[in-house]
Amino acid sequence: MIPLYSTKQIRLIDEFAINKMGIPGVVLMENASREIFQKIYELVEYAGFVRIGFVCGKGNNGGDGFAAARHFSNAGYEVVVIYLGTEKEMSEDCRFNYQFLKKLSSTNRKITLKKFNSISSLNSLRQCTIICDALLGSGSQGALREPYLSIINYLNKLKSLKVAIDIPTGLNADTGYAETTFNADFTVTLGQLKKGLFFGDGYTNCGDIEKGGIGIPDSLYDQYTPTEFLIEPEDAIVGLPIKAKNLHKYSAGKVLTIAGSGALPGAAVLASSSALKIGAGASVLCFPKSVRQLVHKRLGEVVVSAYEDSGREYLLEKNIDELSDKIKWADVVAIGPGLGREKETRQAVISLLKKYKPKKAVIDADAIFALGNLLKGLELTLF
């Protein structure tokens, strides 16, 4: 599993590296900028681009942008940098890299360094193949204010390849929420992976994500325990049971699915078929008798056990006794997908839970509202 860190954890580790280990912040920024350069270069090295643009803020995220722009300039590319604020408003390390780039621009005609005054200041970015967002770092929270909001809306309309440095501006790196955010095709996140990049608005606006080291030993991160992780293929493989050679379908897991109705047969097909796909040996679907033809022709190895519905096309409370032997036979009972919201069906589900009192339940989220306090104490898996 790949750990995902909070912004607070990453900030504390950065502070420890600077204050306790004596690594200057400007050194960490230089390491970060080299990683940014390398990751972007690897992404587009065969694209033949000649011009790259940066939009830099006043904090350390902007400093990363200034330093990365310098590396692209040193590699022979044309660089356009739009920056916000004055030198006095910049953080110390940001100011250092801004001044460094400013001196280079006085002798290098391939460097365009321009202060943001209005939206028209961004027009010089239109000729850039790549645009890098270095406006706000992972510590920013809340909705974007001006001029950041207008800048991001402008950048999102450009057809250039968009790269976010650390996180897309406007995204909350902890919650993954954003009202308006930079729509990145590629994100180079620095130090460690942040939680908010992988769900919610982060998932849809970060594009491909690469981690860039900043020179802090991985061992420093071990002192913090992440609460979220990314699952890797090998994690899933380790979790799969080892099956005996003499295994048969009834010893490999028996799943009973009570699902579907005349109005919603597809959910029953998907749920009962999925049981086999994830490794169950036998899958039985309980479905209303009057409409069983709706699912019979769509199922292969799944066994359909039809219950008497008196032409109603949905589960009734009287069916619980009819299904009793099958419920006892099963190792797992899944109930809910496509049952519908008929009053009699809801009562049937409640009766089933009362009668069998499962320690665990796999139940459709649609049915929960009807069950109330009966669900207390159950460990639930929701469809």
C-alpha positions as CSV (number, residue, x, y, z in Angstrom):
1,M,0.0,0.0,0.0
2,I,1.1,3.5,-0.7
3,P,0.7,5.9,2.2
4,L,-1.1,9.2,1.7
5,Y,-0.2,12.1,4.0
6,S,-2.0,15.1,5.4
7,T,-0.7,18.6,4.8
8,K,-0.1,18.9,8.6
9,Q,2.1,15.9,8.6
10,I,4.1,17.1,5.6
11,R,4.5,20.5,7.1
12,L,5.8,19.1,10.3
13,I,8.3,16.9,8.5
14,D,9.5,19.9,6.4
15,E,10.0,22.0,9.6
16,F,11.9,19.1,11.2
17,A,14.2,18.8,8.2
18,I,14.9,22.6,8.2
19,N,15.0,23.3,12.0
20,K,16.4,20.0,13.4
21,M,18.4,18.6,10.6
22,G,19.7,21.9,9.3
23,I,18.7,21.5,5.7
24,P,18.1,25.0,4.4
25,G,14.7,25.6,2.9
26,V,16.2,27.0,-0.3
27,V,18.1,23.6,-0.7
28,L,14.8,21.7,-0.4
29,M,13.3,24.1,-3.0
30,E,16.2,23.5,-5.4
31,N,15.8,19.8,-5.0
32,A,12.1,20.1,-5.7
33,S,12.7,22.3,-8.8
34,R,15.1,19.7,-10.3
35,E,12.4,17.0,-9.8
36,I,9.8,19.2,-11.4
37,F,12.1,19.8,-14.4
38,Q,12.9,16.1,-14.7
39,K,9.3,14.9,-14.4
40,I,8.0,17.3,-17.0
41,Y,10.9,16.7,-19.3
42,E,10.3,12.9,-19.2
43,L,6.6,13.5,-19.9
44,V,7.2,15.6,-23.1
45,E,10.7,15.0,-24.2
46,Y,9.6,13.6,-27.6
47,A,6.9,16.3,-28.2
48,G,9.4,18.8,-29.5
49,F,8.2,21.8,-27.5
50,V,10.2,25.0,-27.4
51,R,8.3,27.3,-25.0
52,I,7.0,26.6,-21.4
53,G,5.0,29.0,-19.2
54,F,4.9,29.4,-15.4
55,V,2.4,31.3,-13.3
56,C,4.0,31.9,-9.9
57,G,2.6,33.0,-6.6
58,K,4.3,34.7,-3.7
59,G,4.9,31.7,-1.4
60,N,7.1,28.7,-1.7
61,N,5.0,27.1,-4.4
62,G,5.9,30.2,-6.5
63,G,9.5,29.7,-5.5
64,D,9.4,26.1,-6.9
65,G,8.0,27.6,-10.1
66,F,10.8,30.2,-10.5
67,A,13.5,27.6,-9.8
68,A,12.0,25.1,-12.3
69,A,11.7,27.9,-14.9
70,R,15.5,28.5,-14.5
71,H,16.2,24.8,-15.1
72,F,14.2,24.9,-18.3
73,S,16.0,28.0,-19.4
74,N,19.3,26.5,-18.7
75,A,18.3,23.5,-20.9
76,G,17.7,25.9,-23.8
77,Y,13.9,26.3,-23.7
78,E,12.0,29.6,-24.0
79,V,10.4,30.4,-20.7
80,V,7.5,32.8,-19.9
81,V,7.0,33.5,-16.3
82,I,4.0,35.5,-14.9
83,Y,4.3,36.3,-11.2
84,L,2.1,37.8,-8.6
85,G,3.0,40.4,-5.9
86,T,6.1,42.3,-5.2
87,E,9.5,41.1,-4.0
88,K,8.7,42.3,-0.4
89,E,5.5,40.1,-0.4
90,M,7.4,37.0,-1.4
91,S,8.6,34.3,1.1
92,E,12.3,34.3,1.6
93,D,13.1,31.3,-0.5
94,C,10.6,32.4,-3.2
95,R,12.3,35.8,-3.3
96,F,15.8,34.2,-3.7
97,N,14.7,32.2,-6.8
98,Y,12.8,35.2,-8.3
99,Q,15.9,37.4,-8.0
100,F,18.1,34.6,-9.5
101,L,15.7,34.3,-12.5
102,K,15.5,38.1,-12.8
103,K,19.2,38.4,-13.1
104,L,19.3,35.6,-15.7
105,S,16.5,37.3,-17.7
106,S,18.6,40.5,-18.1
107,T,21.1,38.5,-20.3
108,N,19.0,35.7,-21.7
109,R,16.4,36.8,-24.2
110,K,14.6,33.5,-24.0
111,I,13.4,34.4,-20.5
112,T,10.2,36.5,-20.3
113,L,9.6,37.6,-16.7
114,K,6.4,39.7,-16.3
115,K,4.4,40.9,-13.3
116,F,0.7,40.2,-13.2
117,N,-1.3,43.4,-13.5
118,S,-4.5,42.2,-15.2
119,I,-5.8,39.2,-17.1
120,S,-4.3,40.6,-20.2
121,S,-0.9,39.9,-18.6
122,L,-1.5,36.2,-19.2
123,N,-1.9,36.5,-23.0
124,S,1.8,35.8,-23.5
125,L,1.1,32.3,-22.2
126,R,-1.0,31.5,-25.3
127,Q,2.1,30.5,-27.3
128,C,3.3,28.1,-24.6
129,T,3.1,24.4,-25.3
130,I,3.1,23.7,-21.5
131,I,1.7,25.9,-18.7
132,C,2.8,25.2,-15.1
133,D,0.6,26.3,-12.1
134,A,2.8,27.4,-9.2
135,L,0.3,29.8,-7.6
136,L,-0.7,28.2,-4.3
137,G,0.7,25.3,-2.5
138,S,-0.8,22.5,-0.4
139,G,-1.4,24.8,2.6
140,S,-4.1,26.9,0.9
141,Q,-7.7,26.3,1.8
142,G,-11.1,27.7,0.9
143,A,-12.6,29.1,-2.2
144,L,-10.2,31.0,-4.5
145,R,-10.3,34.8,-4.3
146,E,-9.4,37.3,-6.9
147,P,-7.1,37.5,-8.8
148,Y,-6.5,33.8,-8.4
149,L,-10.1,32.9,-9.4
150,S,-9.9,34.8,-12.7
151,I,-6.4,33.5,-13.4
152,I,-7.4,29.9,-13.0
153,N,-10.5,30.3,-15.1
154,Y,-8.3,31.9,-17.8
155,L,-5.7,29.1,-17.7
156,N,-8.3,26.4,-17.8
157,K,-9.5,27.7,-21.2
158,L,-6.1,27.4,-22.8
159,K,-5.3,24.4,-25.0
160,S,-1.8,24.0,-23.6
161,L,-0.7,20.9,-21.7
162,K,-1.3,21.9,-18.0
163,V,1.0,20.9,-15.2
164,A,0.3,21.5,-11.5
165,I,3.3,21.9,-9.2
166,D,2.6,20.1,-5.9
167,I,-1.2,20.5,-6.2
168,P,-3.6,22.2,-8.6
169,T,-4.4,25.7,-7.3
170,G,-7.8,25.7,-5.6
171,L,-7.8,22.1,-4.4
172,N,-7.8,21.3,-0.8
173,A,-5.0,18.8,-0.4
174,D,-6.7,17.1,2.6
175,T,-10.3,16.8,1.6
176,G,-10.0,16.7,-2.2
177,Y,-12.6,19.4,-2.5
178,A,-12.5,22.5,-4.7
179,E,-15.1,25.0,-5.9
180,T,-12.8,26.1,-8.8
181,T,-9.4,24.5,-9.5
182,F,-6.7,24.3,-12.1
183,N,-7.5,21.5,-14.5
184,A,-4.2,19.7,-14.6
185,D,-3.2,17.0,-17.1
186,F,-0.2,16.2,-15.0
187,T,0.7,16.9,-11.3
188,V,4.2,16.8,-9.8
189,T,3.5,16.6,-6.1
190,L,6.4,17.2,-3.8
191,G,7.8,15.3,-0.8
192,Q,5.0,12.8,-0.4
193,L,1.6,12.0,-1.9
194,K,-1.3,14.0,-0.4
195,K,-4.7,12.6,0.4
196,G,-6.8,15.0,-1.5
197,L,-5.1,14.3,-4.9
198,F,-6.8,10.9,-5.2
199,F,-10.5,11.5,-4.5
200,G,-13.2,14.0,-5.1
201,D,-12.2,17.0,-7.2
202,G,-8.6,15.9,-6.9
203,Y,-9.2,12.7,-8.7
204,T,-10.7,14.5,-11.6
205,N,-8.4,17.5,-11.8
206,C,-4.9,16.2,-11.1
207,G,-4.4,14.2,-14.2
208,D,-1.5,11.8,-14.0
209,I,0.4,12.2,-10.7
210,E,4.1,11.8,-10.1
211,K,5.9,12.2,-6.8
212,G,9.0,14.4,-6.7
213,G,11.5,14.0,-3.9
214,I,12.9,17.1,-2.2
215,G,15.8,15.6,-0.4
216,I,14.1,14.6,2.9
217,P,14.9,11.0,3.9
218,D,11.9,8.6,3.7
219,S,12.6,7.5,7.2
220,L,11.4,10.8,8.6
221,Y,7.9,10.1,7.2
222,D,7.8,6.8,9.1
223,Q,7.2,8.6,12.4
224,Y,3.7,9.5,11.2
225,T,0.9,7.1,10.6
226,P,-1.2,7.8,7.6
227,T,-4.9,7.1,7.8
228,E,-5.4,6.6,4.0
229,F,-3.5,4.5,1.5
230,L,-3.5,3.7,-2.2
231,I,-4.1,0.0,-2.9
232,E,-1.6,-1.6,-5.3
233,P,-2.2,-4.7,-7.4
234,E,0.1,-6.8,-5.1
235,D,-2.1,-5.8,-2.1
236,A,-5.1,-7.3,-3.8
237,I,-3.2,-10.5,-4.7
238,V,-2.0,-11.0,-1.2
239,G,-5.6,-10.9,0.0
240,L,-6.8,-13.6,-2.3
241,P,-7.3,-17.0,-0.7
242,I,-5.1,-20.0,-1.7
243,K,-7.5,-22.6,-3.0
244,A,-7.0,-26.3,-2.4
245,K,-6.4,-28.6,-5.4
246,N,-9.5,-30.7,-4.5
247,L,-11.7,-27.7,-4.3
248,H,-15.3,-27.9,-5.7
249,K,-17.8,-25.1,-6.1
250,Y,-19.7,-25.7,-2.9
251,S,-16.5,-25.5,-0.8
252,A,-15.3,-22.3,-2.5
253,G,-17.9,-20.0,-1.0
254,K,-21.7,-20.1,-1.5
255,V,-23.3,-16.7,-2.1
256,L,-27.1,-16.2,-2.0
257,T,-28.2,-12.9,-3.6
258,I,-31.8,-11.7,-2.9
259,A,-32.1,-9.0,-5.4
260,G,-34.0,-7.5,-8.3
261,S,-37.7,-7.0,-9.2
262,G,-39.8,-6.8,-12.3
263,A,-38.9,-3.1,-12.6
264,L,-35.2,-3.5,-11.8
265,P,-33.8,-6.9,-13.0
266,G,-30.4,-5.6,-14.1
267,A,-29.1,-5.0,-10.6
268,A,-29.8,-8.6,-9.7
269,V,-27.9,-9.9,-12.7
270,L,-24.9,-7.7,-12.0
271,A,-24.7,-8.6,-8.3
272,S,-25.1,-12.3,-8.6
273,S,-22.7,-12.5,-11.5
274,S,-20.1,-10.4,-9.7
275,A,-20.1,-13.0,-6.8
276,L,-18.6,-15.5,-9.3
277,K,-16.2,-13.0,-10.8
278,I,-14.6,-12.3,-7.4
279,G,-14.1,-16.0,-6.6
280,A,-17.2,-17.5,-5.1
281,G,-17.7,-21.1,-6.1
282,A,-21.5,-21.0,-6.3
283,S,-23.9,-18.1,-6.8
284,V,-27.7,-18.4,-6.4
285,L,-30.0,-15.6,-7.2
286,C,-33.4,-15.4,-5.6
287,F,-35.8,-13.6,-7.9
288,P,-39.6,-13.2,-8.3
289,K,-41.1,-16.2,-10.1
290,S,-43.5,-14.3,-12.3
291,V,-40.7,-12.4,-14.1
292,R,-37.8,-14.9,-13.8
293,Q,-37.5,-14.9,-17.6
294,L,-36.0,-11.4,-17.3
295,V,-32.9,-12.8,-15.7
296,H,-32.7,-16.4,-16.9
297,K,-31.5,-15.6,-20.4
298,R,-28.8,-13.2,-19.1
299,L,-27.2,-15.5,-16.6
300,G,-24.8,-18.3,-17.3
301,E,-23.3,-20.1,-14.2
302,V,-25.6,-18.3,-11.7
303,V,-28.5,-20.5,-10.5
304,V,-31.8,-18.8,-10.4
305,S,-34.1,-19.8,-7.5
306,A,-37.5,-18.3,-8.1
307,Y,-39.8,-17.5,-5.2
308,E,-43.6,-17.2,-5.4
309,D,-44.5,-13.5,-5.7
310,S,-48.2,-14.0,-6.8
311,G,-47.6,-11.9,-9.9
312,R,-46.5,-8.8,-7.8
313,E,-43.0,-8.9,-9.4
314,Y,-41.2,-8.0,-6.1
315,L,-40.1,-9.5,-2.8
316,L,-42.9,-10.1,-0.2
317,E,-42.7,-10.7,3.5
318,K,-44.2,-14.2,3.1
319,N,-41.1,-15.1,1.0
320,I,-38.8,-15.0,4.0
321,D,-39.9,-18.5,5.2
322,E,-39.7,-19.8,1.6
323,L,-36.1,-18.7,1.4
324,S,-35.1,-20.0,4.9
325,D,-33.3,-23.1,3.7
326,K,-31.3,-21.2,1.1
327,I,-30.3,-18.5,3.6
328,K,-29.0,-21.2,6.0
329,W,-27.2,-22.9,3.1
330,A,-25.3,-19.8,2.1
331,D,-22.0,-18.6,3.4
332,V,-22.9,-15.0,2.4
333,V,-26.2,-13.5,1.8
334,A,-26.4,-10.2,-0.2
335,I,-29.7,-8.4,-0.3
336,G,-30.9,-5.2,-1.8
337,P,-29.8,-4.4,-5.4
338,G,-32.9,-3.6,-7.5
339,L,-35.5,-4.8,-4.9
340,G,-37.3,-1.5,-5.2
341,R,-39.0,0.5,-2.5
342,E,-42.4,-1.2,-2.2
343,K,-43.7,-1.1,1.4
344,E,-44.0,-4.9,1.4
345,T,-40.5,-5.3,0.2
346,R,-39.1,-3.0,2.9
347,Q,-40.9,-4.9,5.5
348,A,-39.6,-8.2,4.1
349,V,-36.0,-6.9,4.5
350,I,-36.7,-5.8,8.0
351,S,-38.2,-9.2,8.9
352,L,-35.2,-11.0,7.4
353,L,-32.8,-9.1,9.5
354,K,-34.8,-9.6,12.6
355,K,-35.1,-13.3,12.1
356,Y,-31.5,-14.1,11.2
357,K,-29.7,-11.2,13.1
358,P,-26.5,-11.3,11.0
359,K,-23.3,-10.1,12.5
360,K,-22.4,-8.7,9.1
361,A,-24.6,-7.7,6.3
362,V,-24.1,-6.8,2.6
363,I,-27.0,-4.5,1.8
364,D,-28.0,-2.1,-0.9
365,A,-27.6,1.6,0.3
366,D,-31.0,2.3,-1.3
367,A,-32.7,0.1,1.3
368,I,-31.1,1.6,4.4
369,F,-33.5,4.5,4.9
370,A,-36.2,1.9,5.7
371,L,-34.3,0.0,8.3
372,G,-33.6,2.6,10.9
373,N,-32.4,1.3,14.3
374,L,-32.3,-2.3,13.1
375,L,-29.0,-1.6,11.5
376,K,-27.3,-0.6,14.7
377,G,-24.5,-3.0,15.7
378,L,-24.2,-4.5,12.2
379,E,-21.0,-4.3,10.3
380,L,-22.2,-3.2,6.9
381,T,-20.9,-3.5,3.4
382,L,-22.9,-1.3,1.1
383,F,-23.6,-1.6,-2.6
